[in-house]
Amino acid sequence: MLATPATAFQLLSNVFTAKAVPHRCAGPPHGSNWTEVFGDTGNLTVVQEECRLVLIDNSTVLDTAPCVYGNEYRLPQNTSFVSQFHLVCALDWVARLSQTMLFLGQGIGAYLTSYFSDRFGRKTIIVASNFGLLVCGLIVAFAPDPIIFMIFKVLI
């Protein structure tokens, strides 16, 4: 019974760790302007939306561009792995994939642990599984990139 909360936390953790963080396109670096993106903007207005830059003249959209200077977040960048790994706009599907990887790993684990339980004993496998959950959970918490994050989500 002691292992149940740790396992349940891993199932529900995406609610907190994959939190959508409000963001918008970042502006040009200090000391420069929008001419690298749109050319001469003159009296035109550049609006920084979530996933694109919009060039406007009197409420008329003249041109759009992707977020060439990256994104800026309204909360600290380590609030979520979505903002930590910049999984916004075109990469937002990667954040949702992490929960799928967890369920994929559960399916594989259910098959393998039942086989190994018959071969080595239930107590040995439950202890090894809980130790693996601890180690993989710590690695996920400190994962340096999304690939490592996803690999260890499967292993959890």
C-alpha positions as CSV (number, residue, x, y, z in Angstrom):
1,M,0.0,0.0,0.0
2,L,2.9,2.4,0.6
3,A,3.8,2.4,-3.1
4,T,0.3,3.4,-4.2
5,P,0.7,7.2,-3.6
6,A,4.0,7.3,-5.4
7,T,2.5,5.5,-8.4
8,A,-0.6,7.7,-8.4
9,F,1.5,10.8,-8.2
10,Q,3.3,9.8,-11.4
11,L,-0.1,9.3,-13.1
12,L,-1.4,12.7,-12.1
13,S,1.8,14.7,-12.2
14,N,1.2,16.0,-15.8
15,V,-1.6,18.1,-14.4
16,F,1.0,20.1,-12.6
17,T,4.3,19.6,-14.6
18,A,2.7,20.2,-18.0
19,K,0.9,23.3,-17.0
20,A,0.3,25.7,-19.9
21,V,2.2,28.9,-19.2
22,P,0.9,32.2,-20.7
23,H,3.4,33.4,-23.3
24,R,3.9,35.6,-26.3
25,C,6.6,36.2,-28.9
26,A,9.7,37.9,-27.5
27,G,10.7,41.2,-28.8
28,P,13.9,42.0,-30.6
29,P,17.1,42.1,-28.6
30,H,17.9,45.3,-26.7
31,G,19.0,48.0,-29.0
32,S,17.5,46.6,-32.2
33,N,14.1,46.9,-33.9
34,W,11.7,44.9,-36.0
35,T,13.4,45.7,-39.4
36,E,15.1,42.3,-39.4
37,V,11.6,40.7,-39.5
38,F,9.4,43.0,-41.5
39,G,11.8,45.5,-43.1
40,D,11.0,49.2,-42.5
41,T,7.9,49.3,-40.2
42,G,7.7,53.2,-40.2
43,N,4.5,54.1,-38.3
44,L,3.1,50.6,-38.4
45,T,2.4,48.6,-35.2
46,V,3.9,45.1,-34.4
47,V,1.7,43.0,-32.2
48,Q,3.3,40.2,-30.3
49,E,0.8,37.3,-30.1
50,E,1.3,33.9,-28.6
51,C,2.7,32.2,-31.7
52,R,3.2,34.9,-34.2
53,L,4.1,38.5,-34.8
54,V,1.6,40.6,-36.6
55,L,2.3,43.8,-38.6
56,I,-0.8,46.1,-38.4
57,D,-1.8,49.4,-40.0
58,N,-5.0,51.0,-38.7
59,S,-6.5,47.6,-37.7
60,T,-5.5,46.0,-41.0
61,V,-3.2,43.0,-40.9
62,L,-0.4,43.6,-43.4
63,D,2.0,40.7,-42.6
64,T,2.7,38.0,-40.1
65,A,5.9,36.2,-39.0
66,P,6.8,33.4,-36.6
67,C,8.4,34.1,-33.3
68,V,11.9,34.7,-34.6
69,Y,13.2,35.9,-31.2
70,G,11.7,33.0,-29.2
71,N,9.0,33.3,-26.6
72,E,8.7,35.2,-23.3
73,Y,6.7,33.8,-20.5
74,R,4.5,35.6,-18.0
75,L,5.5,33.2,-15.2
76,P,9.0,32.0,-14.2
77,Q,10.4,29.7,-16.9
78,N,10.8,26.7,-14.5
79,T,7.1,26.8,-13.7
80,S,6.4,23.9,-16.1
81,F,8.4,21.7,-18.4
82,V,6.3,23.3,-21.2
83,S,8.1,26.6,-20.6
84,Q,11.4,25.0,-19.5
85,F,11.8,23.1,-22.8
86,H,9.9,25.8,-24.9
87,L,7.1,23.3,-25.9
88,V,4.7,26.0,-27.2
89,C,3.1,26.7,-30.5
90,A,4.3,24.1,-33.1
91,L,5.8,21.9,-30.3
92,D,2.8,21.9,-28.0
93,W,2.0,18.3,-29.0
94,V,5.2,17.1,-27.2
95,A,3.9,18.1,-23.8
96,R,0.8,16.0,-24.4
97,L,2.9,13.1,-25.6
98,S,4.6,12.8,-22.2
99,Q,1.4,11.4,-20.6
100,T,1.0,9.0,-23.5
101,M,4.6,7.8,-22.9
102,L,3.7,7.1,-19.3
103,F,0.8,4.9,-20.3
104,L,2.9,3.2,-23.0
105,G,5.4,2.4,-20.3
106,Q,2.7,1.1,-18.0
107,G,1.5,-1.4,-20.7
108,I,5.0,-2.6,-21.3
109,G,5.7,-2.8,-17.5
110,A,2.5,-4.7,-16.8
111,Y,3.6,-7.4,-19.3
112,L,7.3,-7.5,-18.1
113,T,6.7,-7.4,-14.4
114,S,4.2,-10.2,-14.5
115,Y,6.7,-12.4,-16.4
116,F,9.6,-11.5,-14.1
117,S,7.4,-12.0,-11.0
118,D,6.8,-15.6,-12.0
119,R,10.4,-16.1,-12.6
120,F,12.0,-14.2,-9.7
121,G,9.2,-13.8,-7.2
122,R,6.7,-11.0,-6.4
123,K,8.6,-9.5,-3.5
124,T,11.8,-9.0,-5.5
125,I,10.0,-7.4,-8.5
126,I,7.8,-5.1,-6.3
127,V,10.9,-3.8,-4.5
128,A,12.9,-3.4,-7.7
129,S,9.9,-1.7,-9.4
130,N,9.5,0.8,-6.5
131,F,13.3,1.5,-6.5
132,G,13.1,2.0,-10.3
133,L,10.1,4.4,-9.8
134,L,12.2,6.4,-7.3
135,V,15.2,6.7,-9.5
136,C,13.3,7.4,-12.7
137,G,11.1,9.9,-11.0
138,L,14.2,11.8,-9.8
139,I,15.7,11.8,-13.3
140,V,12.4,13.1,-14.7
141,A,12.4,15.9,-12.2
142,F,15.9,17.0,-13.3
143,A,15.8,16.1,-17.0
144,P,17.9,18.4,-19.0
145,D,15.9,18.0,-22.3
146,P,12.6,16.7,-23.5
147,I,14.1,13.5,-24.9
148,I,15.5,12.4,-21.5
149,F,12.2,13.4,-20.0
150,M,10.2,11.2,-22.4
151,I,12.5,8.2,-22.1
152,F,12.2,8.2,-18.3
153,K,8.5,8.8,-18.4
154,V,8.3,5.4,-20.3
155,L,10.6,3.8,-17.7
156,I,8.4,5.1,-14.8
